[in-house]
Amino acid sequence: MTVTVRDLRPDARADLEGFARVRQAALPFILLTPDSLVHDLTRMHPDAHYRPLVAVADGEVIGTAQVHLTHESPEPGQGNVNVYVHPGHTRRGAGTLLVRAAEEHLAAHGATRLFAWVLDEPGNRAFAERHAYRASRSAHFLRLDLANGTLPPLQDPPPGVELRTGADFAGDPRPLFELDAETTADEPSDVGTEFTDYEAWLEETWRHPLFSPELTSVALVDGRPAAFSAARTDGGTRYGTVMTGTARAHRGRGLAKLAKNDSLHRARAAGYTEAFTGNDTGNGPMIAINKWFGYEVCATEVRHVRELG
């Protein structure tokens, strides 16, 4: 059977469902839905040159690639190539075709360094190395059984601290944008990120169909957001925290833990049965916090880098 690679068609439900199905099979720790794919394709900043690709065999989507420039980075030319092939359709050349198409697209838009996340398994790492990618940092996926696990008890906020939800900022999300920008800048990463475009943040983060302002918890100090835990859901039973952090002036007070515990309890009360999150393997403090909640490492990815000549 011949494998071909082409652009994802946002108006074709079979493409969207096929893309989501492959990603769920290959990487079940990340929330993704057909609606979130359409949103990313139509709302991501044009400077990202975002291009989702599919590998197709006999009319069936068997592989996917999410390809874009890191437009929030102060250093230009940083590209992302994240390729996943359905586990039942490996060794048919789909991955290689996707990588080639992704690299050509990014090189045409000025990329000089490419980054790819690869599951920490021998076959996947060997595939990356054959395509001239070298291993760098790594990160864990963590899972928590919300249905059967035991969460730490809820705690009352300390004096001067108030817990709110993201929905309380629906009229003016800018304070959450500012907190997200500050904490993201301090995240462990091999590519610097600066959130400076409020309108882009609104489109890509606040209005994202998976984002749940109701389950996002915010700790306020003197009426200003000081820590938060941002939540996404798939509309079914899966919930994920995509960012948990504290403003620099308020670190060391346990506010991020307070916010995340509040969000987890409300997610469980809302009927979500699985919680997912991710941590850089070098982020010991956050890994310790997540283990305190009961999360367990369920997989590890290794970031690979390729320099383009």
C-alpha positions as CSV (number, residue, x, y, z in Angstrom):
1,M,0.0,0.0,0.0
2,T,1.3,3.4,-1.0
3,V,1.7,6.0,1.7
4,T,1.2,9.7,0.8
5,V,1.6,12.9,2.9
6,R,-0.6,15.9,2.5
7,D,-2.0,18.8,4.5
8,L,-4.7,18.2,7.1
9,R,-8.0,19.3,5.6
10,P,-9.9,21.2,8.4
11,D,-13.2,20.9,6.5
12,A,-12.9,17.1,6.3
13,R,-14.2,15.3,9.4
14,A,-12.5,12.1,8.4
15,D,-9.1,13.9,8.4
16,L,-9.8,15.5,11.8
17,E,-11.0,12.3,13.4
18,G,-8.2,10.3,11.8
19,F,-5.6,12.7,13.1
20,A,-7.1,12.6,16.6
21,R,-7.2,8.8,16.5
22,V,-3.6,8.4,15.6
23,R,-2.4,10.9,18.3
24,Q,-4.6,9.1,20.9
25,A,-3.1,5.8,20.0
26,A,0.5,7.0,19.8
27,L,0.5,9.6,22.6
28,P,-2.5,9.0,24.9
29,F,-1.2,11.4,27.6
30,I,-2.0,14.6,25.6
31,L,-5.5,16.0,25.1
32,L,-6.5,16.6,21.5
33,T,-9.8,16.6,19.7
34,P,-11.0,17.4,16.2
35,D,-12.3,20.7,17.4
36,S,-9.0,21.6,19.0
37,L,-7.2,20.8,15.7
38,V,-9.5,23.2,13.8
39,H,-8.9,25.9,16.3
40,D,-5.1,25.5,16.2
41,L,-5.1,25.5,12.4
42,T,-7.4,28.6,12.1
43,R,-6.3,30.6,15.1
44,M,-2.6,30.1,15.6
45,H,-0.5,33.2,15.0
46,P,0.5,33.5,11.3
47,D,4.1,33.9,12.2
48,A,4.1,30.3,13.4
49,H,3.5,29.1,9.9
50,Y,1.6,26.2,11.4
51,R,1.1,23.3,9.1
52,P,-0.5,20.0,10.3
53,L,0.3,17.1,8.0
54,V,-1.2,13.6,7.6
55,A,0.2,10.4,6.2
56,V,-2.5,8.4,4.4
57,A,-2.7,4.8,3.2
58,D,-5.7,3.4,1.4
59,G,-7.7,6.5,2.5
60,E,-6.8,6.0,6.2
61,V,-4.8,8.5,8.2
62,I,-1.9,6.5,9.7
63,G,0.5,9.2,10.7
64,T,0.5,12.9,11.8
65,A,2.8,15.8,12.1
66,Q,2.4,19.2,13.9
67,V,4.8,21.6,12.3
68,H,5.4,25.2,13.3
69,L,7.9,27.9,14.2
70,T,8.2,29.0,17.8
71,H,7.0,32.5,17.1
72,E,7.0,33.5,20.8
73,S,10.8,33.0,21.0
74,P,13.1,36.0,21.0
75,E,15.5,33.9,18.9
76,P,14.3,33.5,15.3
77,G,14.5,30.3,13.3
78,Q,13.3,27.8,16.0
79,G,11.1,25.1,14.4
80,N,9.1,22.3,15.8
81,V,8.6,18.9,14.2
82,N,6.4,16.5,16.2
83,V,5.7,13.3,14.2
84,Y,3.5,10.4,15.4
85,V,2.6,7.2,13.5
86,H,-0.2,4.9,14.6
87,P,1.5,1.9,16.4
88,G,-0.2,-0.5,14.1
89,H,1.3,1.2,11.0
90,T,4.9,1.7,11.8
91,R,7.8,0.6,9.4
92,R,5.9,1.7,6.3
93,G,7.8,4.9,5.6
94,A,5.1,7.2,6.9
95,G,7.4,8.8,9.6
96,T,10.2,9.5,7.1
97,L,7.8,11.1,4.6
98,L,6.3,13.3,7.3
99,V,9.7,14.4,8.6
100,R,10.9,15.4,5.1
101,A,7.7,17.4,4.4
102,A,8.0,19.1,7.7
103,E,11.6,20.0,7.3
104,E,11.1,21.4,3.8
105,H,8.2,23.6,5.1
106,L,10.2,25.0,8.1
107,A,13.4,25.5,6.1
108,A,11.4,27.5,3.5
109,H,10.2,29.8,6.4
110,G,13.6,30.4,7.8
111,A,14.1,27.7,10.4
112,T,17.7,27.0,11.3
113,R,17.2,24.7,14.3
114,L,14.5,22.0,14.6
115,F,13.2,20.4,17.8
116,A,11.3,17.2,18.0
117,W,9.8,15.3,21.0
118,V,10.4,11.6,20.7
119,L,9.0,8.9,23.1
120,D,11.9,7.4,25.1
121,E,11.8,4.0,23.4
122,P,14.7,2.4,21.4
123,G,12.9,2.4,18.1
124,N,11.8,6.0,18.3
125,R,15.1,7.3,19.4
126,A,16.9,5.3,16.6
127,F,14.5,6.8,14.1
128,A,15.3,10.4,15.3
129,E,19.1,9.7,15.1
130,R,18.8,8.3,11.6
131,H,17.3,11.6,10.6
132,A,20.2,13.6,12.1
133,Y,18.5,14.6,15.4
134,R,20.5,14.5,18.6
135,A,19.1,13.9,22.0
136,S,18.9,16.8,24.5
137,R,16.6,17.3,27.5
138,S,13.7,15.1,28.5
139,A,10.3,15.3,30.2
140,H,7.9,13.0,31.9
141,F,4.2,12.5,31.3
142,L,2.3,11.9,34.6
143,R,-1.1,10.4,35.2
144,L,-3.4,10.5,38.2
145,D,-6.4,8.2,38.7
146,L,-9.0,10.7,39.8
147,A,-11.8,8.1,40.0
148,N,-10.1,5.8,42.4
149,G,-7.1,7.7,43.8
150,T,-7.0,9.7,47.0
151,L,-6.4,13.4,46.7
152,P,-4.8,15.4,49.5
153,P,-7.5,17.1,51.6
154,L,-8.5,20.6,50.6
155,Q,-6.8,23.4,52.6
156,D,-8.1,26.8,53.6
157,P,-6.1,29.6,52.0
158,P,-3.7,31.4,54.3
159,P,-4.6,34.8,55.5
160,G,-4.5,37.4,52.7
161,V,-4.9,34.7,50.0
162,E,-8.2,34.0,48.1
163,L,-8.9,31.2,45.7
164,R,-10.9,32.0,42.5
165,T,-11.5,30.3,39.2
166,G,-10.4,31.4,35.7
167,A,-14.0,32.0,34.9
168,D,-14.0,34.9,37.4
169,F,-11.6,36.7,34.9
170,A,-13.9,36.3,31.9
171,G,-14.5,40.0,31.7
172,D,-10.7,40.9,31.8
173,P,-8.3,38.0,31.4
174,R,-5.2,40.2,31.1
175,P,-4.1,39.6,34.7
176,L,-3.9,35.9,34.0
177,F,-2.0,36.6,30.7
178,E,0.6,38.6,32.7
179,L,1.0,35.8,35.3
180,D,1.2,33.2,32.5
181,A,3.8,35.2,30.7
182,E,6.0,35.6,33.9
183,T,5.8,31.9,34.9
184,T,6.3,30.6,31.4
185,A,9.5,32.7,31.0
186,D,10.9,30.7,34.0
187,E,10.0,27.2,32.7
188,P,12.9,24.9,32.0
189,S,13.3,24.9,28.3
190,D,15.9,24.9,25.5
191,V,14.0,27.6,23.7
192,G,13.2,30.8,25.3
193,T,9.5,31.9,25.3
194,E,8.2,35.4,25.7
195,F,4.4,36.1,25.8
196,T,4.1,39.7,24.6
197,D,1.1,39.5,22.3
198,Y,-2.0,39.6,24.4
199,E,-4.4,39.2,21.5
200,A,-2.5,36.1,20.3
201,W,-2.6,34.7,23.8
202,L,-6.4,35.2,23.9
203,E,-6.8,33.3,20.6
204,E,-4.3,30.5,21.3
205,T,-4.8,30.0,25.0
206,W,-7.9,31.7,26.6
207,R,-10.3,30.8,23.7
208,H,-8.9,27.4,23.0
209,P,-11.7,24.8,23.0
210,L,-10.0,22.5,25.4
211,F,-9.3,25.3,28.0
212,S,-11.5,25.1,31.0
213,P,-11.7,28.5,32.9
214,E,-14.2,26.9,35.3
215,L,-11.6,24.3,36.4
216,T,-8.6,26.7,36.3
217,S,-7.8,27.8,39.8
218,V,-6.1,31.1,40.7
219,A,-4.7,32.1,44.0
220,L,-5.0,35.9,44.6
221,V,-2.8,37.9,47.0
222,D,-4.1,41.4,47.7
223,G,-6.6,41.0,44.9
224,R,-4.0,40.1,42.2
225,P,-3.3,36.7,40.7
226,A,-0.2,35.3,42.4
227,A,-0.4,31.6,41.4
228,F,-2.5,29.4,39.1
229,S,-3.1,26.0,37.7
230,A,-4.5,26.1,34.1
231,A,-6.8,23.3,33.2
232,R,-7.9,21.7,29.9
233,T,-10.4,18.9,29.3
234,D,-11.4,16.8,26.4
235,G,-15.2,17.2,27.0
236,G,-15.3,13.6,28.2
237,T,-13.5,12.1,31.2
238,R,-9.9,13.4,30.7
239,Y,-8.5,16.5,32.4
240,G,-5.1,18.0,32.2
241,T,-3.1,20.8,33.8
242,V,-1.0,22.5,31.2
243,M,0.6,25.1,33.3
244,T,1.0,25.6,37.1
245,G,3.1,28.4,38.4
246,T,3.7,31.2,40.9
247,A,4.7,34.8,40.4
248,R,8.3,35.3,41.4
249,A,7.4,37.6,44.3
250,H,5.2,34.9,45.9
251,R,7.2,31.7,45.5
252,G,8.0,29.4,48.4
253,R,4.6,29.9,50.0
254,G,2.8,26.8,48.6
255,L,0.4,28.8,46.5
256,A,0.8,26.7,43.3
257,K,0.1,23.6,45.3
258,L,-2.9,25.2,46.8
259,A,-4.3,26.2,43.4
260,K,-3.6,22.8,41.8
261,N,-5.3,20.9,44.7
262,D,-8.3,23.1,44.3
263,S,-8.5,22.5,40.6
264,L,-8.1,18.7,41.0
265,H,-10.9,18.5,43.6
266,R,-13.2,20.4,41.3
267,A,-12.3,18.3,38.3
268,R,-13.1,15.1,40.2
269,A,-16.4,16.6,41.4
270,A,-17.2,17.4,37.8
271,G,-16.9,13.8,36.8
272,Y,-13.4,13.7,35.3
273,T,-11.7,10.3,36.0
274,E,-8.1,10.8,34.6
275,A,-5.7,13.7,35.2
276,F,-2.6,14.3,33.1
277,T,0.3,16.7,33.4
278,G,3.9,16.9,32.3
279,N,7.2,17.9,33.9
280,D,10.8,18.5,32.7
281,T,12.8,15.7,34.2
282,G,15.1,18.3,35.8
283,N,12.2,20.1,37.5
284,G,12.5,18.3,40.8
285,P,10.3,20.6,42.9
286,M,7.3,20.3,40.6
287,I,7.8,16.5,40.2
288,A,7.8,16.2,44.0
289,I,4.5,18.3,44.2
290,N,2.8,16.1,41.6
291,K,3.9,12.9,43.4
292,W,2.4,14.4,46.6
293,F,-0.9,14.6,44.7
294,G,-0.6,11.0,43.6
295,Y,0.6,11.3,40.0
296,E,2.8,8.6,38.6
297,V,5.1,8.8,35.6
298,C,3.5,7.0,32.7
299,A,6.0,7.8,29.9
300,T,9.0,9.9,29.1
301,E,9.8,11.9,26.0
302,V,13.3,13.1,24.9
303,R,13.7,16.3,23.0
304,H,15.8,16.0,19.9
305,V,17.5,18.8,18.0
306,R,18.7,19.1,14.4
307,E,20.7,22.0,13.1
308,L,19.9,22.9,9.5
309,G,22.9,23.9,7.3
